[in-house]
């Protein structure tokens, strides 16, 4: 399918290709035992170019045999193992809304669906492609589903009208990722994502519309953002815009992420190189003691500012205190939403 993808558009150092897919709803299988059942990624690849992105390896599956040329009239092959290709060649999934309409008929509406687990559903191309909006239009016609959205983009404000309708009929929770309020640091970490203040503003607008929306402060970067002062500042700003909750989890570095992220550390935080080498020498994930310490810090920050908490999997629409129990459909969507972060 990748080899047959047609050129669709261009951006700054980016090419967009139309990708014909057979499915839009992905069954989630995770060694981390996440309890979300399905995920949706309207795009393959992401323009934001986040240094810590854990999904860069997914482009490796695009061309196991074929050599895909950047242009139909060029013979230069693309190395899909190159982490930078993930942010420079973006695939737009075609007929996404039609596929979703068909596939939702085959799943249990009570199962979790997460939109934006590997690529941002509101990256810049969405302004023109409107694939994410077409998916929300499908959910707006449905009832009783559970949808969680994760994004770094203020573009989500464009779809507030649809989100309100989705929330009226279903359980909806929006997670706006804000790694740091420091605009200069954010520009280094997430070169093409909107400024942090604009993302906080997006949370405020979502909350003013009555949508359950909070701040996802992940990943917490060792030696950079994993301290009490930083977490206090994030929680305080989240509370100031009326966020429903605040969540933050430690950095994990998959092999595909390491060259890009460790290059960032080497250039901007050279004193931390030895610490990172030790932390991730034998594992991609943070150690248990470190995770528990950070969890307590996040908990204290939430309590300090009266913010709701999220479970260990912040993509879910369930609250931490709910114990993962599925609410009955007869309880009513509005009541479920009100209780979610009471």
N, C-alpha and C positions, 0 to 999 in steps of 0.2 A: 504493500500500500504506500509505503514511503517513497519507493522508486517511481510510482505513478503519480505522486502528488504534483499538482500544477502550481506554478507561481501565482501568488495572489496579490502581493503588495510588497512595499519596501519601507523601511524606516532607517534611522541612523545606524549603520553597521548591522542592520537586521534584515533578514528576508522572511517573508511569510508565505506559507504554502497551504493549499487546501488538502485536507486529509479525509479520504473516504473511510469511515469506520463502520464496523458491524454492530457496535454497542457503545452506549454512553454511560451506562450504570455499571460500575465495577464492584464485584464482590471483594470485600476487604479481608485479606489474610495477613496477619501480622505476628511476628515472633514476640512483639511487645504486649500481646494479648489485649489490644484495644477492642473495646466492645462495640464500636460503630460497625454496622453491617455492610454499608455500601458507600462508595465515594464517586464523585463526579468531577472530572477535570475537563472543561470545555476546550482547553488548549494543551498541546504538548510543547514544553519549553516555556520559558518565562523571561520577559524583557527586563525585569527589575534587577537582575544580576546580583542578588544577595550573596555575599562572600561565603556565608555559612550554609548555603542551600544544600539540603540532603537529597534532592531529587535529580541532581545533574546526571547521575548514572542512567536515568531512564531513557535517554537518547540512544544508549548503546543497543537497545532492542529495535531501533528503527530500521537498520539496514544490515542484518547479519550476513547477507550474501551480496546484495546489489551495491554498487558504488553510485551514490546519489550526487548529481552535479548541482551546484548552486543555481545554475541557469540551464535551461533546456539546450542552449547552443554552446555550452561550455563543457569541457571534459574533466575539469578539475574535480577530483573526488573529495568527499567530505569525510573526515575522520570523526565518527560519532563517539569515539572514546575521549575526545578532547572536551574537557569540562566547559570551555567557552562556547562550544557549539550549542549547548543547551539554551543560552541566552541570545544567540545570534541567528538561529534558525527556528522559527516558531511555526508549529503546525496548527491549523484551524480545523476543528472537527466539523464535518459537514452533516447536515440533516440531524443535528443534535436534538432539537425539540421533538421531532417526529419519533426518533428512537426512544427518547425518554417517555413519551406518551405510551408507547407500546410496552416498554419494560416495567413501568410502574404497575401495570396490570398484573404482573407476575410475582410481585413481592408482597410481604406482609407490611401494611402501612405503619405498623408500630416499630419497625426496624429503623435504626438511625441511618440517615443519609447525610454525608458531609460533602459540601461543595467547595472545592479549592484545597485539596489535601497535598497536591504535588506542584501545582502551578497556580498562580493567582488568577481567579476568575475575572478580576477587574484590572488586568494589566492594560496598558495604553491602547492596544489594538482593539479592545472591546468597545471603545468609542465608535469605531466604524463597523466592526463585525457583528456586535450585539448578540453573540451566541449566548452569553450568560443571561441576558434579558429574555431571550426566547425560552430558556429553561424555566425562569421564574414565571413566565406567562403560563406554562404548563402547570406548575405547582399552584398557581392562583386559581386554577379551575378545579383543583383537587381538594379533598378534605380528609383530615385525620392523619396526615403524614408528619414525620419528624425531620426537620431540615436544619442543619448547622452550616453556616457560611464563614469562611475564613478569608480575610483579605487585608492587604496593606494600603488599599487605594481609597481615596475620597470619591472615586467615580461611583461607588455604591450609592451615593446620595442621589444620583440620577434615577435610581430605581425605587425610591422610597414609596412611590405610589403602589408599585407591585408588591413590595415587601409588606406593606400594611395589609393588602388583600391576602397575601400568603399567610400572614400571622393570624388573620381573622378566622381562617378555616383550618389551620394546621398549627403545629408547634414549631416556632422559628426562633433561633438564637444566632446572633451575629457576633463574630469575634474579629475585632480590628487589631491587627498585630502592630504594636509600637515597641520596638526593641529598646529605644532610648529617646528621651526628649531632646537630647543634644543634636541640633540640626547638622553641625559639622561632622560629628561622629556618624550620624545616620547616613550622610552622603558618602562616606567612605565605605560603610558596611553594605548599604543598599543603594547603589549609585543612581538608579533610575526610578526609585519609589518616591511617592509624595513626601513632603516634609512632615515631621512628627506633629507639628502644631495643626496642620491640615487634617491629619488623621484623628486627632483629639476632637477637632471640630466636627468631623463626620460622626463620631460617637454621639456628640451632643445633639446633632440633628436627628439621628436615628432614635434617640431616647425621647426627644420632643415629639416625634411621630408615634410614640407608644410602642416602639419595637424593643424587645429584649436584646440589648447590645452591651458588650463590655470590651475591656482591653486585655489583649494577650501579649504579655511582655516577654515573650520568648524569642530566641534563646537567651538565657542568662550567660554572659560571657565571662569566663574565669579571669579575675584580675582587672576586669573592665566594668562590668555592670552587675556583678554578683555580690553586692554589699548592701548593708542596711540603708545607707544614705541614698543610694540609687533606687532601691525598692520603695523607700518611703516617698521619694519624689514622684515615682511613677504612680503609686497608689493615690497620693494627694491630688495629682493632676486628673487621674481617672475619676475620683470622687467629685472634683470641681465641674466636670462635664456631665455628671449624672450617670456614670457608667453603672450598669447592673452588677458587674462583677469585675474582678481583676485576677488574672492568673499568670504564672510565669514558671518555666521549667528550665533545667540545665541544658547547656549546649551538648549535642552529640555530633560527632564527626565521622561520617562514613568515609571510606577511602576516596570516593569521588569528590568529596568536599574538601579534603585535607590540603591538596596543593593550592587551591584558591584561598582558603581561609588562612592557612599558615603563612602564605605569602603576605597577606594583609597584616598578620601579627609581626612578621619579620620586618616589614617596612615601617609600621606605625607604633608598635609596642615591642621593640627588640628585647627589652628586659624580661619579657614574659616567655621567650622562646623555650628556655629550659623547662619551665613549669608545664607548658603544653606538651613538650616531648615526653615528659614523665607521665602526665595524666592520660595521654592517649597512646602510650607505647604498646599496650596489649589489648585495648578495648576501644570500642567506638563510643561507649556510654560512660557517664559520670558514675563514680563509686557510690555505694549505698549511703555511707556516712555523709558524704557531701550533699547528696540529694535530700536527705532528711533535714540537714541543717538549712538548706535553702527553702525547703517547704515550710519550716517553722518561721523563717524570716518573712516569707510571703503571707503566712497566716497572721503574723503580728501586724503587718502592714494593712491587711484587709480589715482586721478588727479595729485598728486605730482610726480608720476612716469610714467604717460602717459599710464596707463593700462586700458583696456576695462572693463566695468562693466557687471554684470549679473543681471537678474531680481531676484525677491524674491525667485523664485524657480530655483536653480542653476542646476537642472537636465535637463533643457530645452535647445533646440538648437536655440531658438530665442534670439535676443539681447534685452536689456532693452528698448532701444529707439524705437524698432519695434512695440511696442504696441500690440504684440501678433498676428498681421496680418500674414496670411499665404502667402508666396510668390507664384507667379504663376509658374507652371512647365516650361513654355516657357522661363522664364528668364535665365535658364541655371544653373546647379549646381555650376560650378566654380564661376560664378558671385555672386551667393548667398553667397558662402563661403567667398569671398573677402569682401562683404559688411557687413558680420555678425559682425565683430569687427573692422570696419574701423575707 
